[in-house]
Amino acid sequence: MDKALKGKPFQEELNAFKAYQKEPSKNIDFSEEFLVLDTLFEGVSLLRDYSKKTKDNILAQGELLSIKLISSLLNGQGIKAKATDTRELIKTDENFGNAHPLSKLSKENIKAYFRKNKDVVHIVSGFIASNLKNETTTLGRNGSNYTAALLANFLDAEELQNYTHVSGIYTADPGLVSDAKQIRELSFSEANELANFGTSVLHAKTIIPLVEKNINLRILNTFNSDDEGTLITSRPSTKEVTSLSILDNVALLNLEGRGLLGKIGVDARIFGALSRYGISVSIVSQGSSERGIGLIIDADQATQAVIALEREFESDFYSQDVNKIAIIDDVAVISIIGIELSSFHKPFNALIKNQITPLLFNNTVSGKNVSLVVKKSQLHKAVNVIHGEVFGISKKINIAIFGHGGVGSALINQILKSKNDIEKRKGINLNVFAIANSKKLLLDKNGVESNWEEAIASSSYESSIDDIITYAENHHLENLIAVDNTASNVFYENYIPLVESGFDLVSSNKIANTISHDFYKELRVQLKENNKEYLYETTVGAGLPLIDTIKLLHESGENITRIRGVFSGTLSYLFNNFSVQDKPFSEIIKETIDKGFTEPDPREDFSGNDVARKLLILARELDLQNEFEDVSVLNLIPEAYRDISVEDFLSQLEVLDVQYQELKDNQKEGHVLRYVGDLSGDLSKDKGQLEVKLVSIPEDSTLGHVKGSDAIFEIFTESYGEQPIVIQGAGAGAEVTARGVFGDILRLSKHIN
């Protein structure tokens, strides 16, 4: 048609179309329809005019070709069939392109025709009709379904079966929401709402003839004859939420005018101006503070709408009563059909948590429908977030794990082992979509599998935070969590970019909380601004609920006066055993190394810096502004052995025996050695006194009782007096720490709503 309209040669394409139509059967006479097409295309080419009337006539030939072909093929298989041209039956007005049927006359024609033509399968043209001058018209969008609905009404059918490309109606578009569920049955009122708000399978005018006669409508899949589809009846539904519907070929028109506040007739002027140009408004939202009104209109009418309103309010611009008339393109409408406004807080909060802020909000007064306008770039993600909340579908938590050493590897395997059970019990789908080490990256939007170690080893992706962020954006992944299980001293630099990109944070890495207090504060500012959380329970007590307990006490106003404990599971094991066994210190060190409690270079544990960082984290939980340099740390390794190679150090462990044997022998009777962290001083001030030291304490004291590799903490408070709150448990081990990180992930998953 484009070629004909421009006067260019079109016959080659038209001949190809004719050949294609003849291909299924060479014996069908299409000469009448082909002649009409030849004549019409020639006329368009000569006149350079393509009116709606001409378009209707051309489109009608497609319907006529189809019914001739299908009826011929059926007759060839012994099924008596007849091609029925609805232009002879359905009469309409002269509104070409979107004609309205003349109900009484059409009904009489149809009833009379089907009384005369019985015992035959009618292959009826949809979409087309004719006016009283016998000129061809079309019934507009969804015209074929509308034709079927009219026939069902006029012939008093029991059920209308509508075959389409999907198996009925779903809770959302399956193309956008992979876990959308098929709706087996819904009411006409719900179907009408879905049709009004954009469901492509339905159109409101198709439903009206069926409602008049209480005729059931069943939506079926052309390509899946075994599926029962969706049944639409007059019976009211008992379920609250029916479906999510989307309009995406729309624009948001904003009119703002402070000077219009309180003026009568403004809305009438707006809608009057738009109606004069045939512009329909689907959603309206108003605000009174600056007398703003937002309107959702068809995207292809946006420019004309602005022109219409600028003309209407021209004098108001001069008087500055109107400040702005503007269009926001690339928006989409998500309508939640059937939801009570009182239930809307969960999906709304989930959107905000996922950094999706609706541009406009609207709810019906009498119905149970809520509509949101969002940026089209956020549509895919927004629909999935809302769908997961309102339909009780498993909430998908998309996790990126950085570092897969001892803790990271254990965590990944724990998640994969438990995810099915967690989804069944908690309705939370833990989806590890990214695993990264310092060199390589594994990405899978559907979640990594048990062979992840081989997969990342063979991955062609280089490790990149930006690539992970971009991947999450491109695949519209919601409910994002980044997990830092690295031992890196610089990975914290990625925390704020991750937060700004929509990730909550979980970490077993202590660095972010123990570098400068300025970064510590800035991170919290960014977390608050982006509505994100940061959990790091395992940075101090492995899997013990220490940080949570201290936070709860502090935030409730309890005055914590001192925190003391054995912070390191490694050093707990070392001194617990050395204190009670008659063995040289070096031999106990070797046992500690052999059990895998230490870092590859044991001096990292013996330096005391790890304990110092843990102590500093607790100090900052009490709003103290200490820096790492403020911590007094006893390094257990003599200075002469701190910078030599690991191999040289391990070969000379015996040099430590005399020093520590003397410390052990010179204790008071009934005392034991413990390497402790101690936070004391006036904790109501800006800074506290932080010490990491080796002490000799009574064996029957709280810290003296600790066994194995357990960590133990004493929390002294004003209310509890001299009796501390004691928290004790496993303080070391990759599995224990990973389980604690897993716990933080699950806690975050519950908060994301």
PEMODA-V879808 format. One record per residue. N is the residue number from 0. RES is the residue in one letter. NEAR is the number of other ideal C-beta (glycine too) atoms within 12 Angstrom. Layout:
N/RES/NEAR ; N/RES/NEAR
//
This chain:
0/M/23 ; 1/D/14 ; 2/K/18 ; 3/A/30 ; 4/L/22 ; 5/K/14 ; 6/G/16 ; 7/K/16 ; 8/P/14 ; 9/F/25 ; 10/Q/18 ; 11/E/14 ; 12/E/18 ; 13/L/28 ; 14/N/17 ; 15/A/13 ; 16/F/24 ; 17/K/23 ; 18/A/15 ; 19/Y/15 ; 20/Q/27 ; 21/K/22 ; 22/E/14 ; 23/P/18 ; 24/S/20 ; 25/K/13 ; 26/N/13 ; 27/I/27 ; 28/D/18 ; 29/F/31 ; 30/S/17 ; 31/E/18 ; 32/E/33 ; 33/F/26 ; 34/L/17 ; 35/V/25 ; 36/L/33 ; 37/D/24 ; 38/T/20 ; 39/L/32 ; 40/F/35 ; 41/E/20 ; 42/G/23 ; 43/V/29 ; 44/S/25 ; 45/L/15 ; 46/L/15 ; 47/R/17 ; 48/D/18 ; 49/Y/26 ; 50/S/18 ; 51/K/21 ; 52/K/26 ; 53/T/31 ; 54/K/27 ; 55/D/35 ; 56/N/33 ; 57/I/35 ; 58/L/34 ; 59/A/37 ; 60/Q/37 ; 61/G/29 ; 62/E/33 ; 63/L/38 ; 64/L/36 ; 65/S/29 ; 66/I/34 ; 67/K/33 ; 68/L/30 ; 69/I/28 ; 70/S/28 ; 71/S/26 ; 72/L/21 ; 73/L/21 ; 74/N/21 ; 75/G/17 ; 76/Q/13 ; 77/G/9 ; 78/I/17 ; 79/K/16 ; 80/A/24 ; 81/K/25 ; 82/A/32 ; 83/T/32 ; 84/D/33 ; 85/T/40 ; 86/R/35 ; 87/E/23 ; 88/L/34 ; 89/I/45 ; 90/K/32 ; 91/T/38 ; 92/D/24 ; 93/E/22 ; 94/N/21 ; 95/F/30 ; 96/G/29 ; 97/N/25 ; 98/A/35 ; 99/H/25 ; 100/P/38 ; 101/L/24 ; 102/S/21 ; 103/K/13 ; 104/L/22 ; 105/S/36 ; 106/K/26 ; 107/E/17 ; 108/N/30 ; 109/I/36 ; 110/K/20 ; 111/A/16 ; 112/Y/25 ; 113/F/24 ; 114/R/13 ; 115/K/15 ; 116/N/21 ; 117/K/12 ; 118/D/12 ; 119/V/19 ; 120/V/21 ; 121/H/30 ; 122/I/28 ; 123/V/36 ; 124/S/39 ; 125/G/37 ; 126/F/37 ; 127/I/43 ; 128/A/48 ; 129/S/33 ; 130/N/28 ; 131/L/17 ; 132/K/14 ; 133/N/15 ; 134/E/25 ; 135/T/39 ; 136/T/38 ; 137/T/41 ; 138/L/43 ; 139/G/31 ; 140/R/21 ; 141/N/27 ; 142/G/33 ; 143/S/30 ; 144/N/34 ; 145/Y/39 ; 146/T/42 ; 147/A/39 ; 148/A/41 ; 149/L/42 ; 150/L/36 ; 151/A/34 ; 152/N/31 ; 153/F/33 ; 154/L/28 ; 155/D/19 ; 156/A/23 ; 157/E/15 ; 158/E/23 ; 159/L/37 ; 160/Q/27 ; 161/N/38 ; 162/Y/24 ; 163/T/30 ; 164/H/17 ; 165/V/28 ; 166/S/28 ; 167/G/37 ; 168/I/41 ; 169/Y/37 ; 170/T/40 ; 171/A/41 ; 172/D/30 ; 173/P/26 ; 174/G/17 ; 175/L/28 ; 176/V/31 ; 177/S/26 ; 178/D/26 ; 179/A/29 ; 180/K/27 ; 181/Q/27 ; 182/I/37 ; 183/R/22 ; 184/E/27 ; 185/L/41 ; 186/S/31 ; 187/F/34 ; 188/S/26 ; 189/E/42 ; 190/A/44 ; 191/N/30 ; 192/E/36 ; 193/L/45 ; 194/A/38 ; 195/N/29 ; 196/F/38 ; 197/G/34 ; 198/T/38 ; 199/S/26 ; 200/V/36 ; 201/L/41 ; 202/H/33 ; 203/A/27 ; 204/K/28 ; 205/T/42 ; 206/I/42 ; 207/I/28 ; 208/P/35 ; 209/L/40 ; 210/V/27 ; 211/E/18 ; 212/K/25 ; 213/N/22 ; 214/I/32 ; 215/N/29 ; 216/L/46 ; 217/R/32 ; 218/I/41 ; 219/L/28 ; 220/N/25 ; 221/T/16 ; 222/F/13 ; 223/N/17 ; 224/S/12 ; 225/D/9 ; 226/D/20 ; 227/E/18 ; 228/G/34 ; 229/T/37 ; 230/L/29 ; 231/I/42 ; 232/T/26 ; 233/S/23 ; 234/R/16 ; 235/P/16 ; 236/S/27 ; 237/T/12 ; 238/K/23 ; 239/E/22 ; 240/V/36 ; 241/T/42 ; 242/S/44 ; 243/L/47 ; 244/S/44 ; 245/I/37 ; 246/L/34 ; 247/D/32 ; 248/N/23 ; 249/V/40 ; 250/A/36 ; 251/L/42 ; 252/L/44 ; 253/N/35 ; 254/L/42 ; 255/E/29 ; 256/G/34 ; 257/R/21 ; 258/G/20 ; 259/L/31 ; 260/L/20 ; 261/G/12 ; 262/K/20 ; 263/I/9 ; 264/G/14 ; 265/V/28 ; 266/D/21 ; 267/A/13 ; 268/R/27 ; 269/I/36 ; 270/F/25 ; 271/G/19 ; 272/A/31 ; 273/L/34 ; 274/S/19 ; 275/R/17 ; 276/Y/24 ; 277/G/17 ; 278/I/30 ; 279/S/21 ; 280/V/32 ; 281/S/33 ; 282/I/37 ; 283/V/28 ; 284/S/27 ; 285/Q/24 ; 286/G/20 ; 287/S/16 ; 288/S/10 ; 289/E/20 ; 290/R/27 ; 291/G/29 ; 292/I/35 ; 293/G/37 ; 294/L/40 ; 295/I/42 ; 296/I/40 ; 297/D/31 ; 298/A/26 ; 299/D/16 ; 300/Q/27 ; 301/A/30 ; 302/T/21 ; 303/Q/24 ; 304/A/37 ; 305/V/29 ; 306/I/21 ; 307/A/30 ; 308/L/40 ; 309/E/25 ; 310/R/20 ; 311/E/30 ; 312/F/32 ; 313/E/17 ; 314/S/15 ; 315/D/29 ; 316/F/21 ; 317/Y/11 ; 318/S/15 ; 319/Q/15 ; 320/D/24 ; 321/V/32 ; 322/N/21 ; 323/K/26 ; 324/I/34 ; 325/A/23 ; 326/I/29 ; 327/I/26 ; 328/D/25 ; 329/D/20 ; 330/V/38 ; 331/A/41 ; 332/V/44 ; 333/I/51 ; 334/S/43 ; 335/I/46 ; 336/I/44 ; 337/G/36 ; 338/I/37 ; 339/E/20 ; 340/L/22 ; 341/S/12 ; 342/S/22 ; 343/F/29 ; 344/H/17 ; 345/K/27 ; 346/P/37 ; 347/F/30 ; 348/N/20 ; 349/A/33 ; 350/L/41 ; 351/I/25 ; 352/K/35 ; 353/N/43 ; 354/Q/31 ; 355/I/34 ; 356/T/20 ; 357/P/35 ; 358/L/33 ; 359/L/33 ; 360/F/29 ; 361/N/32 ; 362/N/26 ; 363/T/21 ; 364/V/9 ; 365/S/9 ; 366/G/24 ; 367/K/29 ; 368/N/36 ; 369/V/40 ; 370/S/41 ; 371/L/43 ; 372/V/41 ; 373/V/40 ; 374/K/27 ; 375/K/29 ; 376/S/18 ; 377/Q/31 ; 378/L/36 ; 379/H/32 ; 380/K/36 ; 381/A/42 ; 382/V/45 ; 383/N/43 ; 384/V/46 ; 385/I/48 ; 386/H/40 ; 387/G/40 ; 388/E/37 ; 389/V/40 ; 390/F/35 ; 391/G/19 ; 392/I/27 ; 393/S/27 ; 394/K/37 ; 395/K/38 ; 396/I/44 ; 397/N/45 ; 398/I/49 ; 399/A/47 ; 400/I/47 ; 401/F/43 ; 402/G/37 ; 403/H/38 ; 404/G/27 ; 405/G/27 ; 406/V/37 ; 407/G/41 ; 408/S/25 ; 409/A/30 ; 410/L/44 ; 411/I/44 ; 412/N/28 ; 413/Q/33 ; 414/I/43 ; 415/L/27 ; 416/K/19 ; 417/S/25 ; 418/K/31 ; 419/N/16 ; 420/D/16 ; 421/I/26 ; 422/E/23 ; 423/K/12 ; 424/R/13 ; 425/K/20 ; 426/G/23 ; 427/I/35 ; 428/N/32 ; 429/L/37 ; 430/N/38 ; 431/V/44 ; 432/F/40 ; 433/A/45 ; 434/I/42 ; 435/A/42 ; 436/N/30 ; 437/S/20 ; 438/K/16 ; 439/K/25 ; 440/L/34 ; 441/L/36 ; 442/L/34 ; 443/D/26 ; 444/K/26 ; 445/N/17 ; 446/G/31 ; 447/V/33 ; 448/E/22 ; 449/S/15 ; 450/N/17 ; 451/W/32 ; 452/E/22 ; 453/E/14 ; 454/A/24 ; 455/I/32 ; 456/A/17 ; 457/S/13 ; 458/S/25 ; 459/S/14 ; 460/Y/24 ; 461/E/18 ; 462/S/28 ; 463/S/23 ; 464/I/33 ; 465/D/18 ; 466/D/23 ; 467/I/40 ; 468/I/29 ; 469/T/18 ; 470/Y/26 ; 471/A/32 ; 472/E/24 ; 473/N/16 ; 474/H/25 ; 475/H/30 ; 476/L/37 ; 477/E/42 ; 478/N/42 ; 479/L/43 ; 480/I/48 ; 481/A/50 ; 482/V/50 ; 483/D/45 ; 484/N/43 ; 485/T/33 ; 486/A/27 ; 487/S/26 ; 488/N/18 ; 489/V/17 ; 490/F/32 ; 491/Y/33 ; 492/E/20 ; 493/N/33 ; 494/Y/39 ; 495/I/28 ; 496/P/23 ; 497/L/37 ; 498/V/32 ; 499/E/24 ; 500/S/29 ; 501/G/34 ; 502/F/46 ; 503/D/39 ; 504/L/43 ; 505/V/46 ; 506/S/47 ; 507/S/46 ; 508/N/38 ; 509/K/39 ; 510/I/31 ; 511/A/42 ; 512/N/38 ; 513/T/36 ; 514/I/27 ; 515/S/20 ; 516/H/25 ; 517/D/12 ; 518/F/23 ; 519/Y/33 ; 520/K/19 ; 521/E/21 ; 522/L/34 ; 523/R/25 ; 524/V/17 ; 525/Q/25 ; 526/L/25 ; 527/K/14 ; 528/E/14 ; 529/N/28 ; 530/N/23 ; 531/K/34 ; 532/E/30 ; 533/Y/36 ; 534/L/35 ; 535/Y/46 ; 536/E/39 ; 537/T/46 ; 538/T/40 ; 539/V/46 ; 540/G/44 ; 541/A/45 ; 542/G/37 ; 543/L/35 ; 544/P/26 ; 545/L/38 ; 546/I/39 ; 547/D/26 ; 548/T/28 ; 549/I/38 ; 550/K/24 ; 551/L/18 ; 552/L/30 ; 553/H/27 ; 554/E/15 ; 555/S/13 ; 556/G/11 ; 557/E/21 ; 558/N/19 ; 559/I/38 ; 560/T/28 ; 561/R/34 ; 562/I/45 ; 563/R/36 ; 564/G/44 ; 565/V/52 ; 566/F/50 ; 567/S/46 ; 568/G/43 ; 569/T/40 ; 570/L/46 ; 571/S/43 ; 572/Y/38 ; 573/L/42 ; 574/F/43 ; 575/N/35 ; 576/N/30 ; 577/F/35 ; 578/S/38 ; 579/V/22 ; 580/Q/18 ; 581/D/13 ; 582/K/20 ; 583/P/22 ; 584/F/34 ; 585/S/26 ; 586/E/22 ; 587/I/34 ; 588/I/36 ; 589/K/24 ; 590/E/25 ; 591/T/33 ; 592/I/26 ; 593/D/14 ; 594/K/20 ; 595/G/20 ; 596/F/37 ; 597/T/34 ; 598/E/23 ; 599/P/17 ; 600/D/22 ; 601/P/35 ; 602/R/32 ; 603/E/26 ; 604/D/34 ; 605/F/38 ; 606/S/30 ; 607/G/33 ; 608/N/32 ; 609/D/41 ; 610/V/48 ; 611/A/36 ; 612/R/35 ; 613/K/47 ; 614/L/48 ; 615/L/43 ; 616/I/41 ; 617/L/48 ; 618/A/42 ; 619/R/42 ; 620/E/35 ; 621/L/36 ; 622/D/23 ; 623/L/32 ; 624/Q/20 ; 625/N/34 ; 626/E/23 ; 627/F/31 ; 628/E/16 ; 629/D/25 ; 630/V/36 ; 631/S/24 ; 632/V/30 ; 633/L/25 ; 634/N/25 ; 635/L/37 ; 636/I/31 ; 637/P/21 ; 638/E/11 ; 639/A/13 ; 640/Y/26 ; 641/R/21 ; 642/D/14 ; 643/I/18 ; 644/S/13 ; 645/V/21 ; 646/E/11 ; 647/D/16 ; 648/F/28 ; 649/L/25 ; 650/S/14 ; 651/Q/20 ; 652/L/32 ; 653/E/19 ; 654/V/22 ; 655/L/31 ; 656/D/22 ; 657/V/16 ; 658/Q/21 ; 659/Y/33 ; 660/Q/23 ; 661/E/14 ; 662/L/26 ; 663/K/29 ; 664/D/19 ; 665/N/13 ; 666/Q/24 ; 667/K/15 ; 668/E/11 ; 669/G/14 ; 670/H/23 ; 671/V/33 ; 672/L/39 ; 673/R/43 ; 674/Y/47 ; 675/V/42 ; 676/G/48 ; 677/D/36 ; 678/L/42 ; 679/S/26 ; 680/G/23 ; 681/D/16 ; 682/L/33 ; 683/S/15 ; 684/K/14 ; 685/D/17 ; 686/K/24 ; 687/G/33 ; 688/Q/25 ; 689/L/40 ; 690/E/30 ; 691/V/37 ; 692/K/30 ; 693/L/33 ; 694/V/27 ; 695/S/27 ; 696/I/30 ; 697/P/19 ; 698/E/23 ; 699/D/13 ; 700/S/22 ; 701/T/27 ; 702/L/36 ; 703/G/28 ; 704/H/23 ; 705/V/40 ; 706/K/25 ; 707/G/27 ; 708/S/32 ; 709/D/36 ; 710/A/45 ; 711/I/40 ; 712/F/42 ; 713/E/39 ; 714/I/40 ; 715/F/28 ; 716/T/26 ; 717/E/19 ; 718/S/17 ; 719/Y/18 ; 720/G/12 ; 721/E/13 ; 722/Q/13 ; 723/P/27 ; 724/I/29 ; 725/V/26 ; 726/I/34 ; 727/Q/30 ; 728/G/29 ; 729/A/29 ; 730/G/42 ; 731/A/38 ; 732/G/29 ; 733/A/30 ; 734/E/23 ; 735/V/32 ; 736/T/43 ; 737/A/36 ; 738/R/29 ; 739/G/42 ; 740/V/44 ; 741/F/42 ; 742/G/32 ; 743/D/38 ; 744/I/47 ; 745/L/32 ; 746/R/26 ; 747/L/35 ; 748/S/37 ; 749/K/21 ; 750/H/24 ; 751/I/36 ; 752/N/26
//
